[in-house]
Each structure stands twice: as C-alpha cells, then as structure tokens.
C-alpha cells in the first residue's frame, strides 16, 4: 500500500478535494461583501480636544541621563501624532518647561496633556490640521 501525504482513502488514493472554487461557493465572496459594506473612504478630520495621561517613566527606561528630557519631548510628540493622526505637532512652552522643570535627568513620571486638533490657517501648509499639545 503506497504512503500518501494527502488525506487518503483506505485504498491509498487521495480523497477528492472538499474545497470549492471561488465561483462554486453559495455564499457571496468577500470581494462582493466588501463592495456592499464599504464606506466612502475615511471621514475628514474635524477639530477635537482630548485629555490624556502619558506615563513617561516607562518610555524613558534605559535612556542615558543626558538624553532623558529631550527624549521625553520626542515621545510626547510621537504619542500626539499617533493619537490625533497629524504630522504637524506643536508643543506648548508650559509643557516644555514642565518636562524640563527637574532638569535633564529627572523627568516627571507622568504628565497630563490636552491634545487639540486644529485647522491650519496657513494657506500654503502641507497639512490641513495640526495638533497643539498643552499641559
């Protein structure tokens, strides 16, 4: 009796495939379903304001002392870009002073921030929206 790697009948012959082709299935295909369910693209971004707490301590572990405050500002920038889906991030001077208040080494453990997505008034700006990050 020959050894069969596929699922085989007891006589050693491969079983007929139980899978049906894409046209033979009775249910509508995922492509057809996608056309029915699909919305008209991503909704345009509107101005919005949200409050967050960023846990800086876990983002700054294993960062050398002389680079901690600068890295904290970059992490805040990265968080805001991900939360508000804008590339243009503007950090308020009060937030910057709060992060640097204890020096370059001793960055505050957590920081409460307010993210405000606003319309860009500049006509020739690449981005339509920008995010203002405030303490």
Residue, then its C-alpha position, 0 to 999 in steps of 0.5 A: x500500500x503506497x504512503x500518501x501525504x494527502x488525506x487518503x482513502x483506505x485504498x491509498x488514493x487521495x480523497x477528492x478535494x472538499x474545497x470549492x472554487x471561488x465561483x462554486x461557493x453559495x455564499x457571496x465572496x468577500x470581494x462582493x461583501x466588501x463592495x456592499x459594506x464599504x464606506x466612502x473612504x475615511x471621514x475628514x478630520x474635524x477639530x477635537x480636544x482630548x485629555x490624556x495621561x502619558x506615563x513617561x517613566x516607562x518610555x524613558x527606561x534605559x535612556x542615558x541621563x543626558x538624553x532623558x528630557x529631550x527624549x521625553x519631548x520626542x515621545x510626547x510628540x510621537x504619542x500626539x501624532x499617533x493619537x490625533x493622526x497629524x504630522x504637524x505637532x506643536x508643543x506648548x512652552x508650559x509643557x516644555x518647561x514642565x518636562x524640563x522643570x527637574x532638569x535633564x535627568x529627572x523627568x516627571x513620571x507622568x504628565x497630563x496633556x490636552x491634545x487639540x486638533x486644529x485647522x491650519x490657517x496657513x494657506x500654503x501648509x502641507x497639512x490641513x490640521x495640526x495638533x497643539x499639545x498643552x499641559 
